[in-house]
Amino acid sequence: MNINTRPKKKIWNGNVRDAALSILMEINDHQAYSNLLLHRTIEKYGIETKDRGLLTELTYGTLQHRMTLDYYLEPFVRGKLDGWVRELLRLSLYQIVYLTKIPPHAVVHEAVEIAKRRGHKRIAPTVNGILRSVLRKGVRSLDEMQDGTLKTSIETSHPEWLIKRWNEQFGEEDAAIMAHENNHPAAMTIRVNTAKTTPDEVIALLESEGVEVRKGEVVPECIISDSGNPANTQAYKKGLITIQDESSMLPVLALDLSPGMKVLDMCAAPGGKTTHIAEKMNDKGEVFAHDLHEHKLKLIEANATRLGLTSIKALSGDSRKLTELYELSSFDRILVDAPCSGLGVIRRKPEIKYNKTQADFDALTSIQSDLLDTARELIKSDGVIVYSTCTVEYAENQGMVERFLVRHTDMEKIPLPQLTGNEKLAIEDNTLQVLPQHFGSDGFFVAAFRKKSK
C-alpha cells in the first residue's frame, strides 16, 4: 500500500472533524502551536459554541495520545501512508478508543466521507478497511509491553528520551506521574485584579452569571473555574479578571512588590505577568515591559487597557541589550520570565513533547544566561531579581541558577518572598520547582537573587 497524494485544499464546511484534521496537519507540517491554531480556526470560521468543545477535545486528545494511537494502529497498517491519511486514522481511532458518546460506526463513516472529499478514490476504501478491522479485532493491550521507560513512553505518548531524562531528574515514579498528568485537561484559572476588586466580590459576580468557581490552591488572588466561560462574563469585560494559570502567578508574588517601585519585565508579552505586577503595586509606580517582537506590544497594551492599568510602558527590542537603554543599578525589581523549552505546559501545547531536541536546550540556556547577566547590571544594590520559566528541565532551572551564581560571586540566592511557608509549594534550597501533579497547575520554576551586602 503506497497512498501518497496531497489532500485537496480544505475549506470549512461545518464539519468539526474535518477542521480538527486541518489543525493537526498544520501542526505536523509546520510545527504550529495547537492553542493558537484552535483559537484562529474558531475565530476565522465563527464556529458555534456547541462545536468548540468537540473541536478542542479532538485536537488535543489526538495530539496528546499520538504515540499510543500509532502503537494501536501499527498491526493494521501495511505499507506507507501519506501523512494526512495517518492523521485521519489517528483522529478516528482517538474517538473509538477514548470517547464514549460517539458510536464507533459513525466515526468510521465520517472518516470515510472525509477521505472521499480530500483524496482520490483509492483512499476511502483503505481508511474504511483499516478502521473496520480495528472494530472487529480491537486494539492490542499496552500490558503486552514490559515495564520500563519504553512502556511509559508509549502509554503516556512522550518520547522515550524525555522519559529517561525525567527519570534521572525526578525519579521514575514522579516522572511517570508527570507524564500521565500531562494528558489530563488543564484547569481554567483566573487572576483577580486586586487593584479594582477582591476575590470574594469576583466569585459572587461570576456565580451570578452561571460560572462555577472556587478559590485557588496557592495564590490568594487566584480563582479556579469548574464550569462556564469566564472570558464571556461582565467581570472579564470590566477588567476585573485575567485568564492565567496559577503557577504563572507565582513569580510576581516572589517579587515582593510595593507601590511606587520601578520594575522591569524583560520578556513581557502577552502581558499576563506585566499586568499582575501593576496590580500588585496598585498601579502606582513604573512598569517597563519589554519584548523582542514589536507586534506583540499590542497584546501587552490591550491587556493593560482592559484592566484599567496606566503604569505600564511597553517597548520592543532585545532585552539582552537593555544596558544601552537604562542606567545601571536603576530598578527596584526585575522579572526574567525567560524563553524556555516549555516542558511544564505540555498539556496546553501537546506538540511540544514531540518537537524538542537537545539542541533546543543548548540554545535556550545561552539566551537565559545573557538575560540574567543583563538583569544583574540593571538591579539596584538592594533590589530583587526573580528568574522564572514554564519548564521542568534542570539545565534551564536549578542548573541555570547554579551557573549564574558561579559567574557572579557578588550575587546570592534569597528565600522566595510570599511563597516560603506554603505547604503546597515544594521549595528546596530557596528555589521552587512546580510539577503539574503538585496542585494541578503548569510546571513552573522560580528563584530570586539580590546583590550581597558589602
N, C-alpha and C positions, 0 to 999 in steps of 0.2 A: 504494500500500500504506500503510495507516494503522492499524497494530496498536497500540492504546493502551489496554491494560487492565491492571489491577493483578493481580499474581500471587496465587494463593491462599496463605494463611499456611502457612509451611513448618515441618514437624515432622520431626526427624531420623529417617530410616528406614534407616540403614545405608549410604546412598549417598554416597560420598566426593565425587563431582562435584556433587551437589545441595548438600552442605554448603559446598563451595568457592563455589558460586554465591551462597548466602546471605551468606557473608562478603563477597564482592565487592560485592554490592548494599548491604550495610550501610556499607561504606567509601565507596561512591559517594554514597549518600543522606545520610549523617550525618558524613562525614569522620572516621570512626573509624580507629584505628590497627590496621594489619594484624596486628602481632605480638600485641597484646592480644586481639584477636578470635580469632585462631588458638588461643591458649592457653585462652581461655574456652570455645571450642567443643569442644576436646579434653577439657577437664575436665568440662564440663556433660554431654556425651553419652558419656563414657567410651570415646572412640574408640580402638580397639585399636592397638597399636604398629605392626603391619604396614600400617595405613592412614594413619598420621600423616605418613609421609614423602610419600606421594602428595598428601595434602591440602595440605601445606606447599608442595610443588612447584607444584601447580595454582594456588594462591592467589598466591604470589609471582611465578611465571612470567607469569601473565596480567596482573598489575599492572605488572610491570617492562616488559613489551613492549606495553602498551596502545596507544600511538600507532602502533607498527609494525603491530599487528594491525588497527587501523582503516584503515590505508593498504592493507593486503591485502584487507580486506572491501569497501572503497568501490565497486569496479566491480561487485560482485554484489548490492548493496542498492539498491532503488528505493523512494523514499518514506521516511516516518518510521517508526522502530521505537521501541517502548517501551523504557525504559532497561534493564529486566531481560532483555528479549529480546536486545538488543545485547550485554549482558554474557554471556549464554549463548553467543552466537556467538563472542565473543572467547575465552571459556574453551575452546570446542570447537576453534577454529582454532589456539589455542596448542598443543593436543595434536597436531594434524595436522602443524603446521609444525616444532615444536621437540622433540617427544618421539618416540622411535623404537620403543619397546616396545609401544605401543598401536596396534592396527590401525585405520586411518582409518575403515573402515566401521563398526567397533564404536563409534568416537567419535560418528559421525552417529546411529547407532541410539540411543545413550544420550541424546544431546541431544534427539532427538525424544520419547523417553519422558519426559524432564524437562519439555519443553514441554507435553505432554499433561497431566501432573499439575498444572502450575502455571497454565496458561492455558485459553482456550476452544478449540474445535475448529479454528478458522482458523489458530492459531499454529503448531501442529506441522507442517502441510504447508509453511508458509513457511520454517521453520527447516530442514526436510528439503531443500527446493529450493535454498536458498542454499548449504548445505554440500555437497550433491552437485554443484552447479555448480563449487564450489571444487575438488572432487576431479577433475572432468573436465578443467578448464581450467588448474588450477594457479594459484598466486598470482603477481602481477607482480613483476618484479625491482626491487630498490632501485637497481640500476645504471642504470635509466631516468632517475633524477634527476641533475641537475647537481651537481657537488661544491660544497659550501658549507655554511653554517650550517643551512639547511633540511634538507639530506640527513642531516647529523649528527644533527639533531633527530629526524627520523623513524626512522633506523636504530637509534638508541640509546633512543628513546622518552623524550626530555627536551624540555620546551617550548623553542621557538626563542629566546625572550627570555633563558632561562637559559644556553643555549649561547653566545649573544652576550656575555653578562655574563662568563662564564668565559673566553671568548676574550680579552677585554680584560684580565682579571686574570692569566691564566696562559699565554696564547698558544694558538693554535689546536691545536697538536699535543697539548699536555698536557690541554687542555680535552676534546678528543675521546677521549683515552686514559682520562680520568677517567669520562666518560660511559659508555664501554663497560665499564669496571671496575665501575661501579655495578650492572650487570646480572649480575654473577657472584656466586655464593653467598658469604656471609661465613664466614670460618673460625670454628670453635669454639675459643675461647681461655680459659685457666684461670689464675687467680691463686693462687699457693700462699700459705697462711697461715704466714708465716715466724715468727710468734710461737709456733707449735707444731711446725713441721717444716721440711724442706728440699725444694727442687725434686727432687733425686735420689731422696729417700725416696718422694715422691709419685709420681714416674714409675714406680718399681718397684711401688708399690701398685696404681696404675691398670692397669699392664700385666698384673698378676696377675689382674685382673678382666676382662681382654679388651679394654681400651681402648688403642688405639694412639696414642701421644703422642710429641712431640719438644719440645725447648726452644724458647722464643720467639725472635723476631728481635732485639728491642732491650731488653726488660725482664728482668732476672735472675730474678725470681720468676714469670715467665710461662711457661706450657706450652701448646702447640698440640695439640689433639686431631684426629687424622686419621680416626678411626672410633670407634664406640661412643658411649654417652651418659654423660658424666662425672657428670651430676646424679643418676644412679641407682646410684652407687657408694658404698662404705663411706667412701671418702675425703671425699666430699661430706657424708654424714650425720654424720661425726665432726668436721666443721668444719675440715678440712684444706685445702679449696679453695673458691674462688668463681668462678662463671662471669662473665667480664668481658672486654671487648675490650682488646687490648694497648695500643692508643692511649690509652684512657681511664685507663690506669695511669700514664701519663707525668706528669700534673700533680702527683700525690702524690710522685713522685721529685723533682720540681723544688722541692718544699717543703723538702727537705734536713732531715728531721726527726731529732730525738734524744729519748730517753726523758726524761720529766719536763716536757715542754713543755705550754703551754696553747694549744690550737689551735681555731680556729673554721672550720667548714664552713658557708658561708652558704646554699647551695642543695643540701641533702644527699640527699633521697630519690632512689632507694630505698636508698641507703646503701653503694653499692659503693666510692666513694672514701673515705667516712667510715670504714668498717671497714679499708680499706687504710692510712689514717692511723694508726689504733690499732695495727695490726700492725707498721708501721714503727717505732713507739715502744715496741714490745714490751709494749703495753698498760699502759705506765707514763706517767701524765700525765693531762691533761684534754682531752677532745674534745667540743666543743659543736656538735651537729648541728642545724641549723635548716632548716625547710621551711615554705613558705607554707600548705600544706594539712595540717590536723591529722590527717586519716585516713591520711596517708602515713607518719606517725611509726611506725606499727605495722610497716611494712616495714623501716625502719631498725633498730628494736628486735629484730625477728625475725632479721635478718641478724647482728646483734651477738651475740644469744643462741646461734645455731647455731655461730658461730665462737668462742664462749667468751671474748668481749671485754667487759670491765667498765668501761672508762674512758670510754665514750660516754654522753652525756646528750642525748636528743632533745627538741627543743622546736619549737612551731609559732609562726607569726607572720610579718609582713612584715620580711624581713631588711634592707630599706632603712631601718628604724626602730630598728635594734639599738643605736644610741647611747642610746636611752631605757632599755635594759636593762643594758648593760655599761659599765664605767668606760672612759673614753677611754684610748688607748695601753696596753691591758691584755693584748693577745695576742702570743705569740711568732710565730705563723704564722696566716695566714688564706687559705683557699681560696675563690675566687669562681669556681665552676664554673657559669657564668651560663646562664640560659634563652636559647636561641638558635634560629635557623632550622632547625638540624638537617641542613643540606645535606651534612654529612660522613657521615651514616648512612642514605643513600638506599637502599642495598641491603638494609638491615634493615627499613626503612619506606618502600617504593617510592612510596606515595601522597604523600609529602612533595613530590616534584618537581612534582606536578600542582596542589597546593593553595596554594603560596606566592605572595605578591604583594609589590610594593614597599612597600605599607602595613605588611606584617608586619615588614619590616626596620626601618622607622622606629620602630615601637612597641617593638621589642626593644632597639634601641640606647639608647633612653631609660632602660629598666629597667637595662641593663648599666652605663650611666654612673652611675646612682644607687647601685648596689651597690658599685662601685669607690670612689665618694666616701665611702660609709659605712665601707668597709674601711680607707681611709686614716685615718679618725678613730680607729679601734679598734686599729691596729697599733702595737706598741712602736717606739721610735726605732731599735732595731737589728733589728726583726722583718722578715719577708718576706711579701709578698702574692703569691700566684700566681693569675693570671687564665687561665681556660681555657674553650673552647667546643668543641662537636662539629660545627662548621660550617667551610666553606671560604670564607665570604663576607668580603671585605676590610673592609667597613664595620664588621663585628662583631669583627674580629680586629686586624690591623695598624692600621686606621683608629681603632679604639677606643683602642688603646694611645697613638697619637699625640695624640688629643684629650684623654686623661687627663693626659698629661704637659704639655700646654699649659695645662690648667686648674690644675695643681698643680706649680708650678716647684720645690717642695721635694722632689719625688719623682724617682726615677731608675730606669731600666730596668737590670737586672743580668743577668750571664750565668746560664744555667739550670743550677743545681747538679745533678750526677749525670747530666745529659744531654749537656752540651758535650763534644765529642771523639768522640762516637759517629758513625761514618761513614755509618750508615744514616739518620740524622736530619738533615733539611735545615734547619739553624739558620742564620738570616741576621739580622744586626743584633740578636742576643740574643733573637730570637723564633723559635718553632718552628711551622711550618705543615706538618702531615702531610696528604698527599693519599692517597686509597685505593690508588693504584698504587705507592706508595713501598715498602711491605712487606706488602701485602695486608690492611691494617687499616683502621679507620674514619678518615675525615677528622677532624683534630683540630688545635687551636691552643693554644699555651702561651706565656705571658710572665710574668716575675717582676719585682716592684718592691720598693724599700725607700726610706726617707727618706734624703736626702743628709746627709752628716756636716757638722756645724756647725763 
